[in-house]
Amino acid sequence: MLLPFPEPYDFELSTERFRAFGPDLANLWVDGVVHRAVGGREVTIQAAAGGVEVEPLDDLTRPVVEKLLGREFELDPFTAWAASQPVLAEVVPRLAGFRPPLSPDPFESLVTSITAQQVSLHAAFAIRSRFVERLGTRIGSVYAFPTRERVAASSEEELVSLGFSARKAEYTVGLARLELDLDGLAALDDDEVRATLVAVRGLGPWTAEWFLARHLARPRAWPAGDLALRKAVDLFYGLDVHELGPRLDPHQNLSAHYLLTASRMP
């Protein structure tokens, strides 16, 4: 069934992250189709005229697919603003139709960031794939990301056997067992989200900023501590990432996504 998306929309470009660093078993790209487990069912998503074709599409799968594909981003105001900005006036048209993907689940978003702390994304994807395969549930050709309950019941040693460092295993299991309403973070403002997350062992400013950017889609999220973003900012602007951030207000989040994606393109 067709799920309409505002034009222009480039499905292949927008889902590039799911395959750029290795297979993502929870968001599996196979021959132009993204597979995702939702509510115990395998959902397939592929390009279609006017949007994406989703099977099955219903009240349960629709919000997950819309979140996953970044439907909540408002691209028209960003594109109009970017047209007047140095660098972005050239970068954004080159990525016409790009809509950054988001993590539909807050626990998944945070664990994803923990696995990526201080390692290459290729290494993070490999570790995360083993984690998803071991602790997740296979549904058709894809795996459901491990639930918070399943991770809470696991041991740190089990995660270490999958490639987690001892500290990351401690952080991940500790997060799963923590009595913190992760869904409730969406009701907080940016600074409250940051303060709540950095108070959790193993979650620093970098993780908090990516949570704002890749789960909550907050427009001013700017993960200045990210090495890839620092390199992209230096490549395109020749500036320090902290200096550039305020100049991109109020569109730091989308600017970061576009700069990172452009830096991976020829």
Secondary structure, 3 states (H helix, E strand, C coil): CEEECCCCCCHHHHCCHHHHCCCCCCCEEECCEEEEEECCEEEEEEEECCEEEEECCCCCHHHHHHHHCCCCCCHHHHHHHHCCCCCHHHHHHHCCCCCCCCCCCHHHHHHHHHHHCCCCHHHHHHHHHHHHHHHCEEECCEEECCCHHHHHCCCHHHHHCCCCCHHHHHHHHHHHHCCCCCHHHHHCCHHHHHHHHHCCCCCCHHHHHHHHHHCCCCCCCCCCCCHHHHHHHHHHHCCCHHHHHHHHCCCHHHHHHHHHHHHHCC
